[in-house]
Amino acid sequence: MNIYRLNINRLFLLSITVLMVSCSDWLDVRPKSEIPVELHFEHESGFKDQLTGVYTKMCNTRMYGRDMSFGLTSVLSQDYDLKSNSIYRYAAEYQYQETSTKNIIDSIWVDTYNCIANLNVMLQYIDKVDANIFSDNNHDLYKGEALGLRAFLHLDMLRLYSPSLASNPSALGVPYVTAYDKVITTQKPVSETLDLIIADLVQAADLLQIDPFLNAKEDYKTRYARRVYFNYYAVVGTLARAYMYKGDKANALKYAEIIIEEGQKENSNFAWTHYSTLETAKEEQVNRIFSGETLFYLNIKDMNNIVKHYFTASSGNNTLTPSDNKADQIFEKSSKGYGNDYRMLKGFSYDGENKYFWKYHQYEGGSYVDIMPILRKSESYYIAAEILKDSNPKRAVELLNIVRTARNLKDYALSETLTADQIQAEVGKEYRKEFLGEGQMFFYYKRLNSARIEGAAVNAGDAIYVLPMPDNEIEFGGRN
């Protein structure tokens, strides 16, 4: 029984149990139930609850609550110096068939496709029910979020489990599952899979033109609250990412510039983090996560119960932190004098005698807790800079300097005379600083098919960049 494909190809949905609200609870798609699926979607609340369930599932430690953020994907990025007995020791060595590492890799696949299955159930019903059950524009809002999330999750699966176009243009992608049924979804080439991802995102962007995030007349709290949902700007940011991964630079730039333009507005929905929230003497009020710049984040209830096991003196063998030497290298403290970079200055702190990575530290009663950043506006600046490095290097450097100024590096502006190769190198450095502990550096290396991952003991290639699908998935027709 192929439990991994999770259309669920051999387990047809008869019903759904909905347990809501915290990131420690939720439904799985199961053959047993409390609420028949038809009744579940008789009311608008059923669609809202279904989305809430997906967001909740995404918060768990097998997904963005750890392994698809500061856990596995950051370890693969070589973000940390691990203890010899770390649970991620073998992952850092890219030994994907080692039992504990393989279990993590398999769990990411299973849980992500479970989320996709639940989104597909919702999408199969949303246009069949009486449209009058939805208030205001909620039909389009919920459908847009679901389509956007489905594409976003497939893109992360593609970036983990399939070769990049730069490595193997004819390689097969991951299954792009768009229906909940008994039919096994066949794999298409990576380029075609990206086209399916992009098509869902474009449709989602159209539907989300009614997103309150776009309406400046809405009060700020209403607009701010939309960043915990897969909103219009999250879709646009993902489109820039997907087109960049595909190598379609014209469209990647088009969508990146939407984010950049919005970010420049006086009343921007995601203004740069104000220095006053970074230089405050009250540690519990420091916005080291740059929360207001996020296009989309997950609200993880009681996040302290997760992160305390990896970023404090009590973490023991499982500590996830760069050494002082690695942090110095990443942030160019000694070589360039960048020690006042907020990402370093506020991103590390002592707990007892030793210094730890502090981005996710949770202060009791703190102002910025339970936040896991998923999409940031800065990524659009980096995408645009990389694209413009040949045609408009001056603008490319300007974009990098805008981000660097927001990170307290105004006095260390990059020169407008940088060559294209130098700009690319600076883009890579910025990715490494900005997304430390967020896992995105691995995908940067992979997109470029880089022969080397900084800090890795072995040369890179598809043996490193392509995670193995679960054995059961391969048995039922998947490649690997």
N, C-alpha and C positions, 0 to 999 in steps of 0.2 A: 504494500500500500504506500503510494507516494505521498507521505505527509508533508514533504518539503515544498512542493510546487504551490500548494495552498491556494489553488483556485477553489477549494482544496480538491485537486483533481479526482480523488477517489472517495472523498467524504462530502457528499452533497449537503448543503445547508438546509436543515428542516426548521431551525429556529435559532433564536439568539437570546442569551442571557445578558442583561445590561446592568452592570454595577458601576456606578458613576463616581465622579468627582475627584478622588485623590489619585496621584500618580502611582500609588501602590496597589490599586485595584483596577480591574476591568474585565471585559469579556474576552474570551477566545471564541473563535467560530467552532462550535461543537455540534455533534449529532444529537445531544440531549439539551433540553431547554426548559425555561419557565415561560417564555413569551413567544408564541408563534410569530414568524417573521411578518406575515401579512398584517397582523394586529400591531406589531411594533411600528410599522410605517403608516398607520391610519391617521396619525396626528403629526403636526410639525415637530413636536418634541422628540419623536422617534429619530428624525434625521439629525437634530441637534445632538441627541445622546450618542448617536452612532459616530459622529465626528469627535465628540468628547472622548469616546472610547479609544479612537485612534490616537489622538493626542496623548492620552494617558498611557497607552501601550508604548508609544515612542519615548516616554520618560524612563522606561525601565533600564536596568543596568546592562542589558544585552543589546540595547539600542543607544539612543543619544544620552541616556542617563549615565553612560560610562564608555562602552566599547566603541561607539561610533562618534565619540567626541574626545574626551581626555584619556580614554583607555586604549584599546587596540590600535585604532588608526593613528593616534599620536605616537604610540610606541613604534609603529611601522615608519613614522616620519623621523624617528631617532630624536624625539624631543627631550628624552630623559637619559640620565645615567642610572641604570637599574642596579639594585642589589643582586648578588649572585643567586639568591633563592627566590627572586621575584616570580610571581605568577605569570609575568609577561616575559620571562627570560628567553624562552624559546621563540616567542613571537618576534622579539627584537633581533633574533638571529635568523628569522624568516624560515623557521622549521615548522612549516604549516601542518605536517602530518603528525607531529607530536601530539599526544592525546589531549592534554589540557588546552593547547592552542587550537586544535581541530574542533574541540567542543565549542570554543568561543566563536570560531568562524561559522560553524554550522548553526549556532543559535542566532547569530545576526541574520542569516538567510531565512530561517524559520520565522522569526518574529516579524521581520520586515514583510515577508510575503503574507503573513497573517494580517497585518495592517492593510495591505493591498487588497486581500480578499474581502475584508470588511468594507473597504471603500467601494469595491465593485458591487457588493450586495446593495449598498445605499444607492449607487448610481443606476442600478437596474430598476429601482423602484421610484426614483425621484420624478421621472417624467410619466409614470403610469398612474400616480395617485391624482386625486382631485386637486387642481392648482389652488383652489380656494382655501385649502387647509393652511397655506403659508401666509403669514402676515408680512406687510410691507414688501421688501424685495428679497425676502429670505430664501425663496426658491433659488434665485440666481446666486445668492451669497453662498449657500450651502453647496450647491453644485460646483461653483467655481473653486471653493476650497477643496472639495473632494478630488476634482480633476487635477488641481495643482499639486496636492499631496501625492496623488498616485504617480504623477510624473516625477516629482522630486524623489520619492522613494525608489522608483525604478532607476533614476539616474545614479543614485548612490550605489545601488546593486551593480549597475553597469561599470561604474568606476572601480568597484572592488573585485568583481568576479569575471570580467572580460578584458581582453587585451585592448589597449588604446588604439585609435586609428593611426597614430604615429608609429606604432609598433607593427601592427598587422591589419591593414585596411580591409582584408577579406574575412577576418575572424568573426565568429558568431558572438552575438551579444547574449544577455540574459533573456529569459522569457518575458515578454511584455504582456502581462495578463490583464485583460480588459473585461472579463466576464467571470461570473461565479457559476461554474458548471462542471460536468464530468470530463470534458474534452481537455486533453493535455495541450498546453500552449507550446507550439514549436518555436525554436529560436530562429531569429533572423540575424543577418549581418549587423555588426555594431552600428554602421551608418544608418541602416534602416530602423534599428531600435532607437537611435537618437531622433530620427524623424518622427517616430511615434511619440516619444517624450515631448518633443517640441510642439507637435500638433495638439496634445492635451494642454500644454502650457498656454498656447495661443488662445485656445478656446476658453481656458480659465481666465485669462487676462480680459477677454471680451466680456465675460459674465461678471467679472469683478469691477467693471466700470462704476458700479453702484456701491462699492465698498465705502463705508464711512471714513476710512483712512484717507480717501481722496477728497473728501468734502471739508474744505477749510472752515466752513460755517459751523461744523460740529465742534463742541467744546474739546479742549485738548485732552482731557481724561478719556473721552470716548474714542478719540483717534489713537491715543497711546495704547489703549486696551486692545486694539486690533492687532498689535504686533505679536500677541500670543496665539493668534489664529493665522492660517496660511492665507494672508491677505494679498491684495493687488501687488504691493511692492515686493513681497516675497516671491510671487510669480515672476515678476519682471527680473529680479535678481537671479532667479534660477534660469530664466531664459538666457541671460547674459552668460551664465556659467555653462549651460548646455551648448550654446552656439560656439563658445570658445573651445569647449572640449571637442566639438565636431570640426573645428578649424574654419568655421564660417565667421571671419573676422568682421565683415560688414554688419551682419546682424548682431553679433556680440557687442560691437561698439554702439549700435543703435539702442539696445536695451540698457547697456551700462550708462549711457548718457542720460537716460530717463532718471535713473537713480541720482546721478551727479547733479543734474539740473534741479531736482527736488531738494537735494541736500544743500543747495546754494540759496534757497529762498529764505527770506527773513523769518518767516513763521514755519520753518521746515518741520516735517514730521520726524526727522531724525537728524537734528543738528549735532555738530561735534560736541563732545562732552566738555562742559565748562570747567576751566581750571580750578574754580572754587570747590568743586566736588572731588578734586584730586589732591589739592593741597591743604585740605582741612586737617586740623590736628586730631580730629576725632576719627580714629581708625574705622569705627563701625559705620561711618558715613562716607568713606572713600568709594567712589564709583570705579573700581578697578576693572569691572566687567564692561565698561563703556555702554551701559544698557540702552541709553537713548539712541545709540547709533545702529541698533539692531533692526533689521527688516523683519525678522522672525526669531522668537526665542520660545523655549519650552519652560513652563512654570512647574518646577519639580518640587512637590510638597516635601518639606523637611529634608532638603537636599544635604544638610549637614550629616545625616546618617549614611550618606554615600561617600561624600568627599573626605570625611575625617579619617577614613581608612587608607588614604593615599597621600595626603598632603600635610600631615602633622607629625610630631615626634612619636606619636603612638602608632604610626603606620608600619614600623618595623621593616620587614623584608619587602613589603609591597609599596614602599614609598615611590612616588612618581615625581621626580624633580631633576632638573639639570644641575650638575655640579656648578660650583662657582666658576670654574674654568670654562665650562660649556656655555653658561649664561653670558660670561664675558665675551666669548667668541660670537655668540648669536647677536648680541646687542652692540657689539663693537665698542665696548667700554674702554678698553686699553688702547686699541688700535686707532680709534677715531675720537675718543673722548665723549662718547654718547651716554655717559652714566646717568644723565638726568632724563632720559627717555622714560616717560610715564610707564611704559609697558614693562620696563625693568625696575624702575624706582618703586613702583607700587605693586608690581607683580611678584615680589619676593619679600619674605619676612622671616624673622627668627622665631622659632618655637623651641624654647630651651636653648641649648648651645648651638644648634644647627639652623641653617637657613633653608627654607622650603619654598617651593612654587606656591604662590598665594592668590592667584587669580580667582580661584573658586572658594576661598576661605569664607566660611559662614559665621558672621558675628551674631551672637544672640541679640535680637532687637535691632539688627543692622538694617540699613536703608536699601541695600541691594543684595537680597538673599533669594535663594530658590530659583535663580535665573541660569539657564543653560543656553548660551548664544548659538544659533543655528545658521543664520545668514546675517552678514554685516555689510553696511554700505561701503566700507573701505575696499571690499573685493572688487566693486565696480570701478573704482579708481585704478586699481592694479591692472584689471583687464584692459581698460582704455589705454593706460600707459604702455602696456606691452604691445597693443595693436598699433599705436601711433609712433612707436620708437623709430620707425624708418621714414614714414611720411611727414611726421610733424614732431621731431624730437623735443623741440622747445616746449610744446604742450604736454608731451609725455612727462618730462621732468617737472613741469608745473604741477601736474596732478599728483606726482609722488610727493612733492614738497608740501602740498596742501595737507596730506595725511600726516606727514612728518611734523608739520607745524602744530597740528592738533595733538601730537604726541610729545610736545615740548622740545622739538628739535629745530625750532625756528632759526637759531643761530648757526645751524649746520646745514644750510640749504645746499642741495645738490646743484652742481654747475649746469648751466644751460648748454654747455658745449660737449656734454657727454655723448659718446657714440652710441649707436644702436645696441652693440654688444654690452657696453657699460650700463645702459639703461636696463637691459634684460637682467644683468647681474644684480642691479639694485632692486628690481621687481622681486627677484627671488629672495633677497635679503629681507625685504619688507614682508613678504608672505611668511617667512620664518618667524619674524618678530611678532607680527600681528596675530597669527593663528597658532602660536605656541600653546599646546594643550588643547587644541581644537581639532586636530587631525587633518587639516586641509593641505598641509605641506606634502604629504604622501601623494595626493592627487595632482598637485602641481608637478612634482617630479614625473609622475606617470604620464600626464598629458604631453609633456615634452619628450617622453621616452629617454629621460636622462640616464646616462650610463653610470651615474654615481649618485647615491643618496648620502648627503653629508653626515658623517658619523657612523655609517654602516661599515662592517668589516668585509663585506663582499661586494662585488660589482652588481649593479642593478640589471634587470631584464625581466622578461615575462615570468620567469620562475619566482621572482619577488613581487612583481606588480600585479599578478593575477592570482587571487585567492582561489583555492579549490572549492568547487561546488560540493554540497553534501553527497555522500556515497549513494544514497537512495535516489537523489535527483539524477545522477549519472546513470543509474540502473534503468530509469524510466526515460532515457533518451537524451539527457543533457550531455553537452560536451565537457571535456576536461580529462 
